[in-house]
Amino acid sequence: MKKIILIGDSIRMGYDKYIKDALHDVAEVYYPEENCRFAEYVLRYAHEWKQAGNWPEDADLVHWNAGLWDMLELFGDEPMSTPEYYENAIRRIDKRLRMLFPKAKMVFATSTAVLEDKCTADFRRHNSTIARYNRIALNALADTDTVIDDLYPISLALPESAHSDAVHYYTDAGTEQIGGQVLTLICKELKLPPVTFDIADFVPERYTKENIGY
């Protein structure tokens, strides 16, 4: 059985169990119960999630993302994390995850697009900022062998009906598209046979509003 770690914000929480269910015959899939939030939060807690969840040190693949919280603009202020801090944090997370899972192939997922007109004036994200920070993350990882799972263009092309709110894709269509992309890439990188998973058979994790966050 392959061993896979999924780390990320509430976008990850929309596809984690989808991946686990789809690969149940060929892989063990692990992920935190909580939203992994900011890049700084991932850097701080990755080792504790590993310990608490008894995640295997010999994991084959780690698929991770961090960014949407860093790009959040509250009350018309600038993004929560500066571009310079974000770039450095992405480098440090990549290094930390390699230390925790030395045999794993690393996969970084870009942050997904939002419905800007559905964001409030005091709590908003801009797709131009998301695209900019995604480029910063890719630059930070350019000298590594980390594989890029570019979820941004896929999410940007999805219709509004695939969104469950301004930020998330907790719909059948959203889960199939975002989760399907993650699933396809994981299978490719681990040389697993292509897997299809009927969304009609999927029962998502029962996350609460409190631990999903935004």
Order of alpha helices (4+ residues) and beta strands (2+ residues): beta-alpha-beta-alpha-beta-beta-alpha-beta-beta-alpha-beta-alpha-alpha-alpha
